[in-house]
Amino acid sequence: MQRTTRLSPIPVSRRKKDQPRAVPERLAYRVDTLAEIYDVSRELIYRAIRDRKLDARRLGACTLVTAESARRFLGELPPWQPETETV
């Protein structure tokens, strides 16, 4: 039986050195990273945490937002609707 790594489904003995490793899915994001991904301010992310729209955890001095919560938050936002001109 060939040995595989947790991150790569390709057996260790057959994976080439120049072949990229599989990137594991993130479990959580730092507030500044999430703000950068969503192109919003850190304040908006902290406000969403305070309003319990985002699920956050503390790890030392770092605030982490769970990836599941971040996806749910984005999905719950109202769809964008173009403004209609009033004549």
Helices and strands as residue ranges (DSSP letters): E 28-30, H 31-38, H 42-50, E 56-59, E 62-66, H 67-76
